């Protein structure tokens, strides 16, 4: 499983996960990304986020040689070999970029993982500097001020 260590490092660097249309808007959201390890092996990485309990898990399956069909938004996943291997990251937390609505509720525009509150706020500053953003942690608490 040494090659999975490289996939773990890439997850820490904010892989971009795509969701199948059939999974959009679900309480349990499943996203997919592809990764290469140091040996040149391709991996399909699956991120499962449960909005009910805030849990996140990552699994990976090795891609078949020269497999490149990848368009989850269109229902297309690449052919893989072997079983899903759990590569959960206990040191990553899920955060949400949100904007307040007049109703007092949050309008969540993006969900992402980061290793700390500071890293989450840095990500928000880099990507949403043109707006008045708020970062919510997995329990829905505003981590950059207020409640």
C-alpha positions as CSV (number, residue, x, y, z in Angstrom):
1,X,0.0,0.0,0.0
2,X,3.0,2.3,-0.2
3,X,1.7,3.8,-3.4
4,X,-1.4,4.9,-1.6
5,X,0.7,7.1,0.6
6,X,1.3,9.4,-2.4
7,X,-2.5,9.5,-3.0
8,X,-2.9,10.5,0.7
9,X,-0.5,13.4,0.2
10,X,-2.4,14.6,-2.9
11,X,-5.7,14.5,-1.0
12,X,-4.1,16.8,1.5
13,X,-3.4,19.2,-1.4
14,X,-7.1,19.6,-2.2
15,X,-7.9,17.3,-5.0
16,X,-10.9,18.4,-7.1
17,X,-13.7,15.9,-6.7
18,X,-16.5,15.6,-9.3
19,X,-20.0,14.2,-8.4
20,X,-22.2,12.1,-10.5
21,X,-25.5,13.8,-11.4
22,X,-27.4,11.0,-9.6
23,X,-25.6,11.8,-6.4
24,X,-26.0,15.6,-6.5
25,X,-28.0,17.0,-3.6
26,X,-27.9,13.9,-1.5
27,X,-27.2,13.8,2.2
28,X,-24.4,11.3,1.5
29,X,-22.4,12.9,-1.3
30,X,-19.9,10.9,-3.3
31,X,-17.3,12.6,-5.4
32,X,-14.5,11.1,-7.6
33,X,-11.0,12.3,-8.6
34,X,-8.1,10.6,-10.3
35,X,-4.5,10.5,-9.1
36,X,-1.1,9.2,-10.1
37,X,1.3,7.8,-7.6
38,X,5.1,8.1,-7.7
39,X,5.3,4.8,-9.6
40,X,3.0,6.1,-12.4
41,X,0.1,4.0,-11.3
42,X,-3.3,5.6,-11.7
43,X,-5.9,5.6,-8.9
44,X,-9.6,6.5,-8.8
45,X,-10.2,8.2,-5.5
46,X,-13.7,8.3,-4.0
47,X,-14.7,10.8,-1.3
48,X,-17.8,10.1,0.7
49,X,-19.2,13.0,2.7
50,X,-22.1,12.4,5.1
51,X,-23.9,15.7,5.8
52,X,-25.8,14.1,8.6
53,X,-22.9,13.3,10.9
54,X,-20.1,15.4,9.2
55,X,-18.0,12.3,8.5
56,X,-15.7,12.1,5.4
57,X,-13.9,9.1,4.1
58,X,-11.6,8.4,1.2
59,X,-11.2,5.2,-0.8
60,X,-9.1,4.4,-3.8
61,X,-9.0,1.7,-6.5
62,X,-6.2,1.1,-8.9
63,X,-7.0,2.1,-12.5
64,X,-6.5,-0.4,-15.4
65,X,-3.5,0.4,-17.5
66,X,-4.0,3.3,-19.9
67,X,-7.5,4.0,-18.5
68,X,-8.5,7.6,-18.9
69,X,-12.3,7.7,-19.3
70,X,-13.3,10.0,-16.5
71,X,-16.4,12.2,-16.5
72,X,-18.4,11.5,-13.3
73,X,-20.7,14.5,-14.0
74,X,-21.8,12.5,-17.1
75,X,-21.9,9.1,-15.3
76,X,-18.6,7.9,-16.7
77,X,-16.0,6.3,-14.3
78,X,-12.8,4.5,-15.4
79,X,-12.3,0.8,-15.3
80,X,-10.5,-0.3,-12.1
81,X,-9.0,-3.4,-10.7
82,X,-9.2,-4.7,-7.2
83,X,-11.4,-3.6,-4.3
84,X,-11.8,-0.1,-2.8
85,X,-9.0,0.5,-0.3
86,X,-9.8,2.9,2.6
87,X,-7.4,5.8,2.8
88,X,-9.3,7.9,5.3
89,X,-7.6,11.0,6.6
90,X,-8.3,11.7,10.2
91,X,-6.4,15.0,10.1
92,X,-8.5,16.6,7.4
93,X,-11.8,18.3,8.2
94,X,-14.6,19.4,6.0
95,X,-15.4,23.1,5.7
96,X,-17.9,25.1,3.7
97,X,-17.7,28.5,2.1
98,X,-21.0,30.3,2.8
99,X,-22.7,33.6,2.5
100,X,-25.5,34.9,4.8
101,X,-29.0,35.1,3.4
102,X,-31.7,37.6,4.6
103,X,-33.5,34.7,6.2
104,X,-30.5,34.1,8.5
105,X,-29.6,30.8,6.9
106,X,-26.3,30.1,5.1
107,X,-26.0,29.9,1.3
108,X,-23.3,27.3,1.0
109,X,-21.4,27.7,-2.3
110,X,-18.5,25.2,-1.8
111,X,-17.5,22.3,0.4
112,X,-13.8,21.4,0.8
113,X,-11.3,19.8,3.1
114,X,-8.5,21.4,5.0
115,X,-6.1,20.4,7.8
116,X,-7.0,23.3,10.1
117,X,-9.2,26.3,10.6
118,X,-6.3,28.6,9.6
119,X,-5.8,26.6,6.4
120,X,-9.6,26.8,5.6
121,X,-9.6,30.6,6.1
122,X,-6.5,30.9,3.9
123,X,-8.3,28.9,1.2
124,X,-11.3,31.1,1.4
125,X,-9.2,34.3,1.2
126,X,-7.4,33.0,-1.9
127,X,-10.5,31.9,-3.7
128,X,-13.2,34.4,-2.5
129,X,-11.4,37.6,-1.9
130,X,-13.9,39.5,-4.0
131,X,-16.8,38.7,-1.7
132,X,-17.6,38.8,2.0
133,X,-17.2,35.1,2.8
134,X,-17.6,33.0,5.9
135,X,-16.1,29.6,6.6
136,X,-18.3,27.0,8.4
137,X,-16.8,23.9,10.0
138,X,-18.3,20.4,9.8
139,X,-20.7,21.2,12.7
140,X,-21.9,24.5,10.9
141,X,-20.0,26.9,13.2
142,X,-18.6,30.0,11.6
143,X,-14.9,29.8,12.3
144,X,-14.0,33.3,11.2
145,X,-16.2,35.3,13.6
146,X,-19.8,35.4,14.7
147,X,-22.1,32.5,15.0
